[in-house]
Amino acid sequence: MTAQDTASVIHRKARAARDGSDARAMSPAKALRLAVARAADTLLDLALTVATVEQRRVSLAQVAETVADEGLILLLDGAGGARGALALDAQMMAALIEVQTTGKVRSGATPARRATRTDAAMVAPLVDAVLDGVDSEMLAEVEGYVPRGFRFGDRVEDRRALGLVLDAPDFDVFRVTADLGPGVRTGRLDLLVPARRPLAAKTGTRTDVGGPARALMSDVALGAPVVLDAVMARITLPLREACALSRGQVLALTPESLGAIQVTGAGAHLVAEARLGQLNGWRALRLVSSAAAPLPDTKAEPEQSTAKPAPGTALTLHAKQDA
């Protein structure tokens, strides 16, 4: 055996040992692989074999290009107000629905169709089980891991709308390709979660010698979540009428309310004034002035509507007791 052959054998053995060590170490990709297979077997009695798990990082602007428009797109709500997404392609979605309605996955590819809220409701338990499984695997194997706490939130109409509801600058994308049945059909699952960076790598952190990294107060304050309320109108009611309000009751608003929205912060202080409208089927507000300085004037008129306010419109009610 020549020296070159000997070196080649040593390199192969070292690579095999390194690969084996990497396979034993827990990672988000491995945790997702285990969680998907276990949830499908436990909840649906579905034989699901994960073929591949790919991981990459994308920016918020690339999210729309990453997720397929056909299939089911779900918004995920996480700890601390974080938002992620989970997308099932048409084949994966159809397989999960079929196994719950007929008891098995039909052979052959199914034609793509528009996802519905019923589809989202049927796969929601599996999605929650997968997300819980990922956190459980990471907690058991990785010291210091902080659970993300993601849960099913709502169905998203399409990938363009997904880009509007996500707010993190970067996302880790995990793409799972799986055999369903097994071997009856191949489906795909995409999980998008906000990218996490080590604390020491962040700008504006201080590291004491021999101590843990600490963030500056300015970083903590600027990163704190802020809740803003869009107030369409204020209505004064006697206390007994306010206490008698019930679901489905219609409150009369003036037409001017659409163009006189107040954006308020904590303590009901005025942050900005806005007009009510819509963008790509979503409720939207156009800021026309701010409490700090007037915004540039806009000639766009508010959306005119004679219909009653849509569910979810914020109303602030001030109650007073009759004399």
VENCOR-V55291 format. One record per residue. N is the residue number from 1. PHI is phi in degrees with one decimal (NA if undefined). PSI is psi in whole degrees, 0 to 359 (* if undefined). D_LAST is the distance of its C-alpha to the last C-alpha in whole Angstrom. Layout:
BEGIN
n=[N/N]
phi=[PHI/PHI]
psi=[PSI/PSI]
d_last=[D_LAST/D_LAST]
END
This chain:
BEGIN
n=[1/2/3/4/5/6/7/8/9/10/11/12/13/14/15/16/17/18/19/20/21/22/23/24/25/26/27/28/29/30/31/32/33/34/35/36/37/38/39/40/41/42/43/44/45/46/47/48/49/50/51/52/53/54/55/56/57/58/59/60/61/62/63/64/65/66/67/68/69/70/71/72/73/74/75/76/77/78/79/80/81/82/83/84/85/86/87/88/89/90/91/92/93/94/95/96/97/98/99/100/101/102/103/104/105/106/107/108/109/110/111/112/113/114/115/116/117/118/119/120/121/122/123/124/125/126/127/128/129/130/131/132/133/134/135/136/137/138/139/140/141/142/143/144/145/146/147/148/149/150/151/152/153/154/155/156/157/158/159/160/161/162/163/164/165/166/167/168/169/170/171/172/173/174/175/176/177/178/179/180/181/182/183/184/185/186/187/188/189/190/191/192/193/194/195/196/197/198/199/200/201/202/203/204/205/206/207/208/209/210/211/212/213/214/215/216/217/218/219/220/221/222/223/224/225/226/227/228/229/230/231/232/233/234/235/236/237/238/239/240/241/242/243/244/245/246/247/248/249/250/251/252/253/254/255/256/257/258/259/260/261/262/263/264/265/266/267/268/269/270/271/272/273/274/275/276/277/278/279/280/281/282/283/284/285/286/287/288/289/290/291/292/293/294/295/296/297/298/299/300/301/302/303/304/305/306/307/308/309/310/311/312/313/314/315/316/317/318/319/320/321/322/323]
phi=[NA/-78.7/-63.1/-66.5/-64.3/-62.0/-63.1/-64.6/-64.0/-62.6/-62.4/-66.0/-65.8/-64.9/-66.2/-63.7/-66.1/-65.7/-62.6/-65.3/-65.8/-64.1/-68.6/-77.8/-70.9/-78.5/-143.5/-56.2/-65.0/-67.5/-61.3/-66.9/-58.0/-67.4/-67.2/-64.4/-64.4/-68.8/-65.8/-63.4/-72.0/-72.8/-84.8/-114.0/53.3/-104.8/-77.4/-123.0/-114.4/-76.2/-86.6/-142.8/-132.4/-106.6/-131.3/-154.7/-112.9/-130.0/-85.7/-60.0/-67.1/-93.9/-60.0/-62.0/-81.5/-81.9/-93.3/-71.1/-78.7/-90.7/116.1/-120.6/-115.4/-120.4/-89.4/-112.9/-106.3/-117.9/-65.2/69.6/80.3/-68.3/-126.4/-132.7/-151.0/-136.8/-123.5/-110.9/-72.0/-59.5/-73.0/-66.2/-61.0/-63.1/-64.8/-67.4/-73.6/-63.0/-68.3/-86.4/-99.9/-114.9/89.5/-156.1/-95.3/-71.4/-74.4/87.5/-73.3/-100.7/-65.7/-67.2/-143.8/-75.5/-71.3/-123.6/-65.6/-64.8/-58.8/-61.8/-65.4/-74.4/-94.6/-57.1/-59.8/-66.4/-60.4/-62.4/-66.3/-64.2/-65.7/-63.5/-64.5/-62.6/-62.3/-65.0/-63.4/-68.9/-63.2/-73.1/-114.9/-113.5/-70.2/82.1/-68.8/-103.6/-58.8/-81.3/67.3/-72.5/-139.3/-59.8/-108.9/-165.5/-82.2/-107.7/-60.7/-156.5/-70.8/-66.9/-66.5/-61.4/-64.4/-84.3/-95.5/-85.5/-132.8/-72.0/-70.4/-136.1/-133.6/-89.9/-108.2/-111.8/-107.7/-105.1/-107.6/-135.9/-90.7/-111.5/126.0/-86.1/76.5/-74.6/-153.7/-112.6/-128.6/-133.8/-128.7/-114.9/-114.6/-116.5/-130.0/-56.2/-67.7/-104.7/-121.6/-59.3/-58.8/-67.4/-85.9/-77.2/-73.1/84.5/-112.3/-117.9/-121.7/-79.0/-63.6/77.2/-128.7/-73.7/-69.5/-127.3/-80.5/-68.6/-60.9/-63.6/-66.5/-66.1/-66.3/-71.0/-93.0/-73.0/-69.1/-124.5/-103.3/-115.4/-110.6/-95.9/-98.8/-81.2/-160.1/-117.1/-119.6/-98.3/-131.1/-61.2/-58.0/-66.1/-73.8/-64.1/-70.9/-91.9/-61.4/-138.2/-62.4/93.2/-72.1/-98.1/-106.2/-76.5/-122.5/-80.0/-57.9/-67.2/-62.9/-65.3/-104.8/-135.5/-82.4/-108.1/-95.0/-118.4/-108.5/-62.5/77.1/64.0/-79.0/-74.3/-101.6/-162.0/-111.2/-148.3/-120.3/-86.4/-160.4/-147.0/-143.5/55.2/85.3/-103.9/-62.9/-142.8/-122.4/-106.2/-72.5/-114.2/-163.3/-127.6/-69.3/-81.1/-158.5/-63.0/-85.5/-56.0/-67.3/-123.2/-90.7/-66.3/-88.9/-67.7/-65.2/-89.8/-153.7/-104.2/-77.2/-71.8/-58.2/-70.8/-58.3/101.2/-67.9/-82.0/-126.0/-105.8/-107.9/-109.2/-101.1/-135.4/-88.9/-63.6/-71.4]
psi=[129/168/325/319/319/316/322/318/317/318/319/319/319/320/320/319/320/316/322/321/318/324/328/332/138/141/163/322/316/320/321/320/312/319/321/311/319/319/319/320/318/314/321/356/41/127/105/123/118/121/311/153/115/144/135/166/133/158/168/325/339/357/316/330/341/321/136/144/338/137/208/127/127/141/137/137/128/182/145/21/9/149/136/191/154/129/134/130/173/324/319/316/314/321/318/326/318/318/336/336/325/350/356/166/124/146/153/156/145/148/144/144/167/128/151/171/331/319/315/318/326/329/351/315/321/318/314/321/321/314/319/322/321/313/319/316/316/321/322/333/337/117/134/5/134/117/141/332/29/143/162/131/296/165/141/136/311/178/335/318/329/320/339/333/343/149/352/148/326/152/143/125/124/118/117/124/127/147/129/132/313/157/356/321/155/130/170/142/130/127/125/121/146/136/138/138/148/143/321/339/351/149/139/28/155/139/116/146/124/7/170/160/142/135/149/154/325/323/319/317/316/337/0/142/143/130/125/140/135/110/114/320/157/127/133/124/150/152/320/326/323/321/339/1/140/164/134/351/138/128/130/129/151/151/332/346/330/330/12/53/135/126/117/153/203/140/10/23/146/127/316/166/147/171/145/137/204/156/117/37/358/147/140/155/134/118/131/343/161/163/334/314/146/140/161/139/144/144/354/134/150/156/125/134/140/0/162/158/142/155/139/349/134/129/135/122/129/118/145/149/137/146/*]
d_last=[105/105/102/100/100/99/96/95/95/93/90/90/89/87/85/85/83/81/79/79/77/75/74/74/71/67/66/63/65/67/64/62/66/65/62/62/65/64/60/62/65/62/59/61/65/66/69/68/71/70/72/71/68/68/66/65/63/61/59/56/58/60/58/58/62/62/60/61/59/61/59/56/54/51/49/49/46/47/46/44/43/47/48/51/53/55/57/59/62/63/65/63/60/62/64/61/59/63/63/60/61/64/65/67/68/70/73/73/71/68/67/64/61/57/55/52/49/50/53/51/49/53/54/51/52/56/54/52/55/57/55/54/58/59/56/58/62/61/59/62/65/63/63/59/58/54/53/52/49/50/48/48/45/46/48/49/50/53/55/54/50/51/52/49/47/49/49/51/54/57/57/60/61/63/65/66/68/69/71/69/71/73/75/73/71/70/67/65/62/60/58/57/55/54/57/57/59/60/58/61/62/59/59/57/58/60/62/63/67/67/63/61/59/56/54/53/49/49/50/48/45/46/46/43/41/38/35/34/31/31/28/28/24/21/18/14/13/10/11/12/14/15/16/18/20/24/27/29/25/26/23/24/26/27/31/31/29/33/34/31/31/30/32/30/32/30/27/26/29/30/34/35/34/36/36/36/40/42/46/48/46/43/40/40/39/40/39/39/38/38/36/39/41/41/43/46/44/45/46/45/42/39/40/39/37/35/35/32/31/34/33/33/31/28/25/22/19/16/13/9/6/4/0]
END
